[in-house]
Structures are given as C-alpha cells and as structure tokens.
Amino acid sequence: GKNKTKSFGYERKRKGNRLSPALLAIAVPLAIIKKMTKIKQKITVIGFLLMFLNIFGQETELRYKTENHKVYSEDKDEYILKTTFPRNYSSDKEYKTLYYLDAYWLTEITLDSFTILDLCNYVEDVVFVGISLNGSEKDWHNQRDMDFTPSQFKNLGLLEGLKKSNPDNNIKITVKTGGGNQLNKESTGGANLFLDFLENEVIQFVEKEYPNLNKRRGLLGHSFGGLFGFYTLQNRPELFQDLLLISASLSWNSSELVDKENFSKLKGSNSEIKLYHSYGGEEIKGIRTSNNDVSKIITELELKNLNYKFDPVKNTNHHSVLSRAIYDGLLYLYKK
C-alpha cells in the first residue's frame, strides 16, 4: 500500500478473457488474397479457410483463464492481482511469470500482444500477473504517483531552461498527472514501500498459491512504472530477471537515478538478466535524454550477466509507443 503493507487477506474469482486480437489476423490474409492471380487465389482461400476453421473451431482453447485476487493493506488499501494462465496451463509444469504494473489500463494491450505472439508460436508459455486496483482514474493516478516514485517530488527535470531564465526562482509551478492529481511531497515517494510489498507480499502470495510459478520473474512498467522498474533493477537486481521498461520517467527529480553508481549492485549480481528498454521517438526531450543517458551507462558497464536491447521506436509518442514496445519486448524476452 501507500504506507502500510503488512497484513493481507484475499478473494478470488475465475473468468475468461475475450481474445479480440485473433480477429485482427484475418485482415492480413484478405489483403494478400486480393493481390493474387485467380488460380492461386482459389488455392490460397481454401488454405486460409482451413487454417481459421482449425483455430476458431477450438474456441475454448483460445480463452486464457484469469484468477483475480483482492489483496488488502492494514489501512484497507486494495490491490487486485490479475493472474492469467497460458492456454495449455498445467500445475505440474514450471512457468516464467511476468508481473505488469498499471494493469488498470494495460491489461488488454499486454495480453492481446502476447496472444498474437502465442498464436504464431513465437513465444514460450508465460503466466501474467497484473497489479491493479478498483476505483476511478483519479484513484489509479493516486496509487501510481505514490507507489512508483523513488523520492518525494521536487521536479520532473523538464524545466531547467525556465530555471536558468529565472535565477531568483520566484515562479511557482504546479505539476499535475493525467488524472488531474497534483504532484507534491505528500503524494509521492513510496517506491521503497511498494517494492517491499511486491517482494514480501505479492510475490510470496503468488508463488505460495501457485508453487510452479517460480522459474523466472519478469517486470513490465511504463512511464512512472518504467521509473520504478529501473529503481528496482538498481536496488534489488535479484528480484526480477526479465524486464520490459518503456518510456521510463527517468527525468524524475533532476534525473536522480541516471548515475553510474546507482547500478553498482547490478554489477555484483549473479542473476542472468534480460532487459528490453524502449521509448517513443516523438516524446518530450526530458524522456528522450534521460533514457538515452541510462542506456549509455548500461552499455558502458559491459555487464556479462545482462542481455540488453535498447530500442527507441520512431514516429511514436509516450502512449502510441506501447503497442510496438510491448509486442517487441515480449518477443525479445520470451522468444522460443
């Protein structure tokens, strides 16, 4: 929770996810068919029809099962764990697990991206654990503003030019997040508590409930979630071995995490780590610069235990980058 994370209970229920992305796959063969000759057209149509009859004739196998667990803190803050299993899940088999932040709005795009990769037989089976909450968009922003930021808010590192032009510092600036929530000392700085919550409560609960989900752990984070991902990598590199970090807000408090010394624990880690790191080519300068600087630091460390891919996506912004980066990141981490 934001401040207390010691005592937890849970509830759970099962449901199936609608797999809309499979329908998107129909558009590709139809576009190809139109460009073929008449003879090839007939043969190809039959082939594609057989393929899709085979896929959609097994609808039950295309529905991933999800179990929802409600987890409460001592002060009644509620988190929801959305645990989604692969199609042929077996409790007798060990699986890699990907914990993804901001499941409040990233569940569909994350699972749908994996669905396409899975149906194409590109990736191994993975269990997804989304961390979410019940409530409004404002509630969600309150949660992430506190939980994902490593220190109390001072600045986003985006206003250096204004500071230089105003040396007397007599301009008052208010920074608000997407939900209209104001960033200040009281609403931020809970990353260490949230990291304790993840390690000592969430992960322990998941791996006790499903003992076969202890093969490798992964973490997916975007924006403040990406900032939290790098904070986790720097401070507890043994906790997650597969990381997918997108558009990390590394300009936070004058880019305080962008320092070579912050990666010293990573240098001494025995974990074999894979990191996919991306951002949108059309993002604001603070995001681009701080992520480029971190990439340079990681590359210069020449860590033998780190497989690292830095992959900025051209012609995308802070949000449109998600579809490409999540898809490519999942493929990089879990390719067969």
Backbone torsions as a table, in degrees:
resi	resn	phi	psi	omega
1	GLY	NA	-171.1	-177.2
2	LYS	-69.6	-39.4	-177.7
3	ASN	-129.2	-30.0	-176.3
4	LYS	-125.4	132.1	-177.1
5	THR	-141.6	34.0	-170.4
6	LYS	-94.0	-40.5	-172.1
7	SER	-113.6	126.5	-174.5
8	PHE	-135.1	145.4	168.3
9	GLY	-127.4	176.4	-179.8
10	TYR	-155.5	157.3	170.0
11	GLU	-127.6	164.0	177.0
12	ARG	-152.6	156.7	174.5
13	LYS	-150.3	159.1	-178.7
14	ARG	-105.2	149.4	171.4
15	LYS	-159.6	165.5	177.0
16	GLY	-106.6	145.8	179.0
17	ASN	-92.0	137.4	174.0
18	ARG	-74.0	132.0	-174.9
19	LEU	-106.6	69.1	-179.3
20	SER	-61.4	-28.7	-176.3
21	PRO	-61.7	-26.8	-179.3
22	ALA	-60.4	-32.8	179.0
23	LEU	-66.5	-29.9	179.7
24	LEU	-63.6	-28.2	-177.7
25	ALA	-66.1	-20.4	-179.4
26	ILE	-66.9	-32.3	-175.2
27	ALA	-62.9	-35.6	-177.2
28	VAL	-65.5	-52.9	178.5
29	PRO	-61.8	-34.1	179.0
30	LEU	-64.3	-39.8	179.2
31	ALA	-65.6	-37.3	179.4
32	ILE	-69.4	-40.9	-177.0
33	ILE	-58.5	-40.4	-176.2
34	LYS	-60.5	-24.5	-175.5
35	LYS	-94.8	1.5	-176.3
36	MET	-92.4	164.0	173.9
37	THR	-71.6	166.6	-175.1
38	LYS	-63.1	-42.4	-178.5
39	ILE	-66.2	-48.5	179.9
40	LYS	-63.9	-32.0	-179.7
41	GLN	-59.4	-47.1	-177.0
42	LYS	-63.0	-44.3	-179.0
43	ILE	-64.3	-44.4	-176.7
44	THR	-67.4	-39.8	178.8
45	VAL	-58.0	-44.7	179.3
46	ILE	-60.8	-43.2	-179.7
47	GLY	-62.5	-45.8	-179.8
48	PHE	-66.8	-38.6	178.4
49	LEU	-61.4	-43.2	178.4
50	LEU	-62.5	-40.8	-179.0
51	MET	-62.8	-47.6	-176.9
52	PHE	-73.6	-31.1	173.6
53	LEU	-62.6	-37.6	179.4
54	ASN	-66.4	-41.5	-178.6
55	ILE	-71.5	-54.9	-173.0
56	PHE	-77.6	-14.8	174.8
57	GLY	-73.7	-8.8	179.0
58	GLN	-118.0	50.6	-172.5
59	GLU	-56.8	-38.3	-177.6
60	THR	-62.5	-30.6	-179.8
61	GLU	-76.3	-15.3	-179.1
62	LEU	-91.5	0.6	-178.4
63	ARG	-101.7	111.9	178.1
64	TYR	-76.2	136.9	179.2
65	LYS	-86.2	140.1	178.5
66	THR	-125.7	136.5	171.3
67	GLU	-114.1	128.7	178.8
68	ASN	-102.4	130.1	177.7
69	HIS	-119.1	129.5	174.9
70	LYS	-95.1	125.2	-176.6
71	VAL	-120.8	130.9	-174.0
72	TYR	-116.4	143.8	173.1
73	SER	-91.0	173.8	-178.9
74	GLU	-60.9	-34.1	180.0
75	ASP	-92.9	20.0	172.8
76	LYS	73.7	13.2	169.8
77	ASP	-65.2	136.3	-174.5
78	GLU	-114.8	130.5	172.5
79	TYR	-117.8	147.2	177.2
80	ILE	-114.2	128.5	175.3
81	LEU	-102.2	116.6	179.6
82	LYS	-100.4	99.7	-177.0
83	THR	-97.4	114.5	-175.5
84	THR	-114.3	130.2	-173.0
85	PHE	-105.8	149.9	177.0
86	PRO	-66.3	165.7	-173.0
87	ARG	-57.8	-43.4	-176.1
88	ASN	-104.6	38.8	-176.6
89	TYR	-59.2	138.2	175.7
90	SER	-136.6	131.9	179.5
91	SER	-68.7	-10.1	178.5
92	ASP	-88.4	-4.1	-176.7
93	LYS	-114.2	143.0	177.0
94	GLU	-84.1	145.2	-178.0
95	TYR	-133.9	150.1	167.2
96	LYS	-74.7	151.0	-177.4
97	THR	-126.3	135.1	175.7
98	LEU	-115.9	114.3	174.3
99	TYR	-88.0	122.7	-179.6
100	TYR	-117.9	130.8	-179.6
101	LEU	-80.3	166.0	178.6
102	ASP	57.5	37.5	177.6
103	ALA	-63.4	-14.0	175.1
104	TYR	-53.7	-33.9	179.5
105	TRP	-134.6	-6.2	-178.2
106	LEU	-101.5	2.4	-177.4
107	THR	-60.8	-51.6	-174.3
108	GLU	-63.8	-49.1	-175.6
109	ILE	-67.6	-32.7	178.7
110	THR	-70.3	-51.4	-178.1
111	LEU	-69.7	-35.6	179.2
112	ASP	-67.8	-38.3	176.8
113	SER	-62.5	-43.3	179.0
114	PHE	-66.5	-35.9	179.7
115	THR	-58.0	-46.1	179.4
116	ILE	-61.2	-45.8	179.1
117	LEU	-62.9	-38.9	-178.9
118	ASP	-68.1	-45.5	-179.4
119	LEU	-65.5	-26.2	175.7
120	CYS	-84.9	-1.6	179.4
121	ASN	62.6	34.6	-179.6
122	TYR	-89.2	-24.8	-170.3
123	VAL	-127.1	158.2	175.8
124	GLU	-78.1	168.0	178.3
125	ASP	-69.6	136.6	-179.9
126	VAL	-138.3	144.1	172.3
127	VAL	-99.9	132.2	-178.5
128	PHE	-104.8	135.7	174.8
129	VAL	-123.7	104.8	178.6
130	GLY	-88.7	138.0	-180.0
131	ILE	-107.4	116.0	-171.2
132	SER	-138.8	-167.9	176.5
133	LEU	-156.3	160.2	169.6
134	ASN	-87.3	146.1	178.4
135	GLY	138.4	-170.2	-176.9
136	SER	-89.4	175.0	175.4
137	GLU	-60.6	-37.0	178.2
138	LYS	-62.8	-42.4	177.6
139	ASP	-61.0	-41.6	179.6
140	TRP	-62.7	-44.6	178.5
141	HIS	-64.7	-38.5	176.1
142	ASN	-57.6	-44.5	-178.6
143	GLN	-63.1	-50.1	-174.4
144	ARG	-72.8	-34.0	177.6
145	ASP	-59.5	-39.6	179.8
146	MET	-79.6	-50.3	-169.3
147	ASP	-73.4	-30.1	-171.3
148	PHE	-98.6	-6.7	-176.1
149	THR	-98.8	131.1	-171.9
150	PRO	-79.6	-10.2	-178.0
151	SER	-154.1	162.9	178.0
152	GLN	-65.6	141.8	-172.2
153	PHE	-62.9	130.5	169.6
154	LYS	-119.5	-52.1	177.2
155	ASN	-162.4	164.9	178.1
156	LEU	-94.4	3.5	-179.8
157	GLY	69.9	20.2	-176.3
158	LEU	-109.7	-0.5	-170.3
159	LEU	-121.5	26.6	-176.8
160	GLU	-62.2	-38.3	179.7
161	GLY	-62.6	-40.1	178.6
162	LEU	-66.6	-36.5	178.4
163	LYS	-64.0	-42.8	-178.6
164	LYS	-65.1	-34.6	-179.8
165	SER	-80.9	-6.7	-178.8
166	ASN	-135.0	68.6	-174.1
167	PRO	-61.1	-23.3	179.9
168	ASP	-78.1	-9.7	175.6
169	ASN	54.2	44.8	-178.3
170	ASN	-103.8	16.5	176.2
171	ILE	-102.5	125.4	178.9
172	LYS	-92.8	125.5	-176.8
173	ILE	-118.1	130.1	176.0
174	THR	-108.3	127.3	179.8
175	VAL	-111.3	127.2	179.5
176	LYS	-121.3	149.6	177.6
177	THR	-88.9	-178.3	-174.9
178	GLY	-58.3	-28.1	179.8
179	GLY	-87.3	6.6	-178.2
180	GLY	83.2	9.1	-179.5
181	ASN	-81.2	136.6	-179.4
182	GLN	-84.1	133.2	174.9
183	LEU	-83.4	126.8	176.6
184	ASN	-155.4	-177.0	-176.7
185	LYS	-64.2	-32.0	-177.1
186	GLU	-77.5	-23.3	-173.4
187	SER	-102.5	4.9	-173.5
188	THR	-137.7	172.9	170.5
189	GLY	93.4	19.5	-176.3
190	GLY	-101.1	16.5	-174.6
191	ALA	-60.4	-37.5	-178.4
192	ASN	-66.2	-40.8	176.8
193	LEU	-65.3	-40.1	-179.8
194	PHE	-68.7	-34.9	177.1
195	LEU	-66.0	-40.0	173.7
196	ASP	-60.4	-43.0	179.3
197	PHE	-60.6	-44.3	178.3
198	LEU	-61.8	-48.9	-174.2
199	GLU	-71.8	-45.6	-170.0
200	ASN	-92.8	-18.1	-177.6
201	GLU	-118.6	-59.8	-173.9
202	VAL	-64.5	-55.5	-176.6
203	ILE	-64.4	-42.2	179.1
204	GLN	-63.9	-38.7	177.9
205	PHE	-64.5	-48.4	-178.1
206	VAL	-61.2	-46.0	-175.6
207	GLU	-76.5	-18.0	171.8
208	LYS	-80.7	-40.6	179.2
209	GLU	-68.3	-36.5	-179.9
210	TYR	-129.2	85.5	-174.7
211	PRO	-60.5	-16.6	-179.1
212	ASN	-87.5	2.9	-179.7
213	LEU	-101.2	54.6	-177.5
214	ASN	-131.8	22.2	-176.8
215	LYS	-73.2	-59.0	173.4
216	ARG	-150.4	144.4	177.6
217	ARG	-107.4	144.0	175.7
218	GLY	-126.2	164.3	179.0
219	LEU	-138.9	129.4	175.9
220	LEU	-115.6	128.0	178.7
221	GLY	-144.8	144.6	-179.7
222	HIS	-127.6	139.1	177.1
223	SER	62.1	-118.6	174.4
224	PHE	-58.9	-32.4	176.5
225	GLY	-64.8	-35.7	175.1
226	GLY	-68.1	-38.9	174.7
227	LEU	-58.7	-46.4	178.1
228	PHE	-62.7	-36.9	178.7
229	GLY	-61.0	-43.5	178.1
230	PHE	-69.7	-36.2	175.5
231	TYR	-60.0	-42.2	178.4
232	THR	-65.8	-44.4	179.3
233	LEU	-60.1	-38.7	-178.4
234	GLN	-74.0	-34.3	-171.7
235	ASN	-101.5	-31.3	179.0
236	ARG	-139.4	69.4	-174.5
237	PRO	-65.1	-14.2	179.7
238	GLU	-82.1	-14.1	-170.6
239	LEU	-73.9	-41.7	179.7
240	PHE	-127.1	135.8	-178.3
241	GLN	-103.9	-19.6	179.4
242	ASP	-123.1	118.4	-176.4
243	LEU	-124.6	136.0	177.3
244	LEU	-126.0	99.9	-171.6
245	LEU	-117.4	123.2	-171.0
246	ILE	-124.5	131.3	173.6
247	SER	48.8	45.1	-178.1
248	ALA	-60.6	135.9	-179.5
249	SER	-80.4	61.8	-173.6
250	LEU	-75.6	-5.4	174.6
251	SER	-79.8	-0.8	-178.5
252	TRP	-51.6	129.3	179.0
253	ASN	45.8	61.2	177.6
254	SER	56.9	39.9	175.1
255	SER	57.5	46.2	-174.2
256	GLU	-64.4	-25.5	178.9
257	LEU	-82.6	-13.7	-175.8
258	VAL	-84.6	75.7	-177.3
259	ASP	-149.5	131.9	-177.1
260	LYS	-58.0	-35.7	-178.5
261	GLU	-64.3	-26.3	-179.6
262	ASN	-67.7	-15.5	-178.9
263	PHE	-100.1	13.8	-176.0
264	SER	-63.6	-37.1	178.6
265	LYS	-66.5	-32.1	178.7
266	LEU	-65.4	-35.8	179.6
267	LYS	-64.3	-31.7	-178.3
268	GLY	-95.5	5.9	-176.9
269	SER	-80.1	146.2	176.6
270	ASN	-95.2	-3.2	-178.4
271	SER	-73.5	142.4	170.7
272	GLU	-88.6	110.1	-170.6
273	ILE	-111.6	139.7	171.9
274	LYS	-116.1	132.4	-178.2
275	LEU	-132.6	119.9	171.4
276	TYR	-104.5	124.5	-170.7
277	HIS	-128.6	124.9	-175.1
278	SER	-146.3	164.9	168.8
279	TYR	-160.1	170.5	-179.3
280	GLY	-87.4	136.8	-177.3
281	GLY	-64.1	-18.2	-179.0
282	GLU	-106.0	18.5	178.3
283	GLU	-74.0	168.8	179.3
284	ILE	-63.9	158.3	-173.3
285	LYS	-59.3	-38.5	-178.1
286	GLY	-60.2	-39.1	177.7
287	ILE	-68.1	-47.8	-176.8
288	ARG	-63.0	-47.1	-176.4
289	THR	-65.2	-47.8	-176.7
290	SER	-66.5	-37.8	177.6
291	ASN	-70.6	-38.0	175.3
292	ASN	-62.3	-40.2	-179.5
293	ASP	-65.5	-41.1	177.6
294	VAL	-65.5	-40.2	178.3
295	SER	-61.1	-39.7	178.9
296	LYS	-64.0	-42.4	178.7
297	ILE	-61.5	-47.8	-178.6
298	ILE	-61.7	-42.2	-179.5
299	THR	-64.5	-41.7	-178.6
300	GLU	-69.0	-23.3	179.0
301	LEU	-68.9	-25.6	179.0
302	GLU	49.7	53.0	-177.6
303	LEU	-76.0	126.0	-178.7
304	LYS	-73.5	-22.8	-177.5
305	ASN	-94.2	9.5	-177.0
306	LEU	-122.4	120.8	169.4
307	ASN	-97.2	114.2	-168.3
308	TYR	-124.8	131.2	174.5
309	LYS	-127.0	119.1	176.5
310	PHE	-103.4	119.8	-166.8
311	ASP	-141.1	70.3	174.6
312	PRO	-60.8	143.3	-176.0
313	VAL	-108.4	116.4	-179.3
314	LYS	-64.5	154.1	173.4
315	ASN	59.3	30.9	174.9
316	THR	-133.0	155.0	178.4
317	ASN	-110.1	-161.8	-172.7
318	HIS	-62.8	-25.4	-178.4
319	HIS	-111.6	-38.5	-179.1
320	SER	-67.2	-17.7	177.5
321	VAL	-66.5	-21.1	-171.5
322	LEU	-59.7	-44.8	-175.7
323	SER	-61.5	-42.3	179.9
324	ARG	-72.9	-47.2	-173.2
325	ALA	-68.8	-39.6	178.6
326	ILE	-65.7	-45.6	179.4
327	TYR	-60.4	-52.5	-177.9
328	ASP	-66.3	-35.9	179.3
329	GLY	-67.2	-42.4	176.7
330	LEU	-62.9	-39.6	178.6
331	LEU	-65.3	-40.2	179.4
332	TYR	-65.3	-42.3	-175.7
333	LEU	-76.6	-34.2	-168.0
334	TYR	-125.6	18.9	179.8
335	LYS	-61.6	138.0	178.9
336	LYS	-68.6	NA	NA
